[in-house]
Amino acid sequence: MMVHFPIAIITIGFITDIISMFYTKDACLSKMGYWLEVIGMAGAILAFGTGYFLTDPMDGEAGLIRDRHQLFATFTLITIIIGALFRIVLNYQKLDNSNLKYLSLGLFFISFILVSITGFLGGKLVFG
């Protein structure tokens, strides 16, 4: 179930970050969102690798859905890597409370949307 791991982690991480914006006095939620984004990036890399190297070619409608799924998985991977690395740099330079956190959150939001679409298309491949 490697493929489900980044879907869950990225989703929960993004929700945690949104909640942390309303509870600014507690840094725990923001740190949790940070680590979930980093773990989600690692999981996305592994899930992408298993899907890319271990999936057999498909024909017909399944092949079209697989191609879309792979395209969105690629976009997800790119955005989560960029977003997580950006956030690591912000955290390392102690800028995670600056206005740059909104750019980081925007990248995380895009990753969340893309991983949701990728998961939906993957579900169509398996169950449809």
C-alpha positions as CSV (number, residue, x, y, z in Angstrom):
1,M,0.0,0.0,0.0
2,M,2.9,2.3,-0.7
3,V,0.9,4.4,-3.1
4,H,-1.7,5.3,-0.4
5,F,1.0,6.6,2.0
6,P,1.8,9.9,0.3
7,I,-1.9,10.6,-0.4
8,A,-2.7,10.4,3.3
9,I,0.4,12.1,4.5
10,I,0.2,15.1,2.1
11,T,-3.5,15.5,2.8
12,I,-3.2,15.4,6.6
13,G,-0.1,17.6,6.4
14,F,-1.9,20.3,4.4
15,I,-4.9,20.2,6.7
16,T,-2.6,20.4,9.7
17,D,-0.9,23.5,8.2
18,I,-4.3,25.2,7.6
19,I,-5.3,24.5,11.2
20,S,-2.0,25.8,12.5
21,M,-2.7,29.2,10.8
22,F,-5.7,29.6,13.2
23,Y,-3.8,28.4,16.3
24,T,-0.6,30.5,16.0
25,K,0.2,30.2,19.7
26,D,0.9,26.5,19.4
27,A,3.9,25.8,17.3
28,C,3.3,22.0,17.5
29,L,0.8,22.0,14.6
30,S,3.1,23.9,12.3
31,K,6.0,21.6,13.1
32,M,3.8,18.6,12.5
33,G,2.8,20.1,9.1
34,Y,6.4,20.6,8.3
35,W,7.4,17.0,9.0
36,L,4.4,15.6,7.3
37,E,5.3,17.6,4.1
38,V,8.9,16.2,4.3
39,I,7.7,12.6,4.9
40,G,5.1,13.1,2.2
41,M,7.8,14.1,-0.3
42,A,9.8,11.0,0.6
43,G,6.7,8.8,0.2
44,A,5.8,10.4,-3.1
45,I,9.3,9.7,-4.5
46,L,9.0,6.0,-3.5
47,A,5.4,5.7,-4.8
48,F,6.3,7.4,-8.1
49,G,9.3,5.0,-8.5
50,T,7.2,1.9,-7.8
51,G,4.5,3.1,-10.2
52,Y,6.9,4.1,-12.9
53,F,9.1,1.0,-12.8
54,L,6.7,-1.7,-11.8
55,T,3.5,-1.0,-13.8
56,D,2.9,-2.9,-16.9
57,P,1.8,-1.1,-20.1
58,M,-2.0,-0.9,-20.7
59,D,-4.1,-0.6,-23.8
60,G,-7.3,1.2,-24.6
61,E,-9.2,3.3,-22.1
62,A,-7.1,1.9,-19.2
63,G,-3.9,3.1,-21.0
64,L,-5.3,6.6,-21.4
65,I,-6.2,6.7,-17.7
66,R,-2.8,5.3,-16.8
67,D,-1.1,8.0,-18.9
68,R,-3.2,10.8,-17.2
69,H,-2.4,9.2,-13.8
70,Q,1.3,9.2,-14.6
71,L,1.2,12.8,-15.8
72,F,-0.5,14.0,-12.6
73,A,1.8,11.9,-10.5
74,T,4.8,13.6,-12.2
75,F,3.3,17.0,-11.5
76,T,2.6,16.0,-7.9
77,L,6.2,14.8,-7.5
78,I,7.6,18.0,-8.9
79,T,5.5,20.3,-6.7
80,I,5.9,18.3,-3.5
81,I,9.7,18.2,-4.0
82,I,9.9,22.0,-4.7
83,G,7.5,22.8,-1.9
84,A,9.2,20.6,0.7
85,L,12.7,21.8,-0.2
86,F,11.5,25.4,-0.1
87,R,10.1,24.8,3.3
88,I,13.2,23.1,4.5
89,V,15.2,26.1,3.5
90,L,12.8,28.4,5.2
91,N,13.0,26.3,8.4
92,Y,16.8,26.2,8.2
93,Q,17.1,29.9,7.8
94,K,14.5,30.6,10.5
95,L,12.1,32.3,8.0
96,D,9.2,29.9,8.6
97,N,7.2,32.7,10.2
98,S,7.8,35.3,7.5
99,N,5.4,36.0,4.6
100,L,7.2,33.4,2.6
101,K,5.3,30.8,4.6
102,Y,2.2,31.7,2.4
103,L,4.2,30.8,-0.8
104,S,5.2,27.5,0.9
105,L,1.6,26.9,1.9
106,G,0.5,27.6,-1.7
107,L,2.9,25.0,-3.1
108,F,1.6,22.6,-0.5
109,F,-1.9,23.3,-1.6
110,I,-1.0,22.6,-5.2
111,S,0.6,19.4,-4.1
112,F,-2.5,18.5,-2.2
113,I,-4.8,19.1,-5.2
114,L,-2.5,17.2,-7.6
115,V,-2.1,14.2,-5.3
116,S,-5.9,14.1,-4.9
117,I,-6.4,14.0,-8.7
118,T,-3.6,11.4,-9.0
119,G,-5.3,9.2,-6.4
120,F,-8.7,9.5,-8.0
121,L,-7.2,8.4,-11.4
122,G,-5.3,5.6,-9.7
123,G,-8.6,4.5,-8.1
124,K,-10.3,4.5,-11.5
125,L,-7.5,2.3,-12.8
126,V,-7.8,-0.3,-10.0
127,F,-11.6,-0.3,-9.4
128,G,-12.9,1.0,-12.8
